[in-house]
Amino acid sequence: MKTTSAVDIQNYLPHRAPMLMVDLILNIDSTSVETVFLIKGDNIFVQKNVFNEAGLIENTAQTCSAIVGKKYFFDDNGLENENVNVIGFISALKNVKIHALPKVGDSIITKADLVSKFTGDDYTLCTMSCKSLLGEQILLECEINLFIQKTISVS
């Protein structure tokens, strides 16, 4: 079942400013996700009023992480798990094509589809096919492998 109303990405990711590169989840289900991100002038990946390549890749990784991160932040009944810590890594980028870079003030849409996933008790490995857009213009296309692991909280 797809979520059709916008959801705060912070419910699905551990990232916070200044490393948060997604504003809202527009749609999400178990195999796909779509996010939106407004490029602001104070973003750490903005150089000379342009959102750079590393920023596009981080935006894509965070979009993808929303699908697998959801497992750790919510239980099977949809209730929020408190004091959950996760760590994630991009383990591979494949077939990266950057066609254009957005500017300050642009809102980009990033879409990702799950290609494959392997889940253990405290970790998930996945491969996702991704695309970032500015209107109809494709900014980035790639395939990304992510490793996400639940970590133990020490009080």
Secondary structure by P-SEA (a helix, b strand, c coil): ccccccccccccccccccccccccccccccccccbbbbbcccccccccccccaaaaaaaaaaaaacccccccccccccccccbbbbbbbccccccccccccccccbbbbbbbbbcccccccccccccccccccccccccccbbbbbbbbbbbbcc
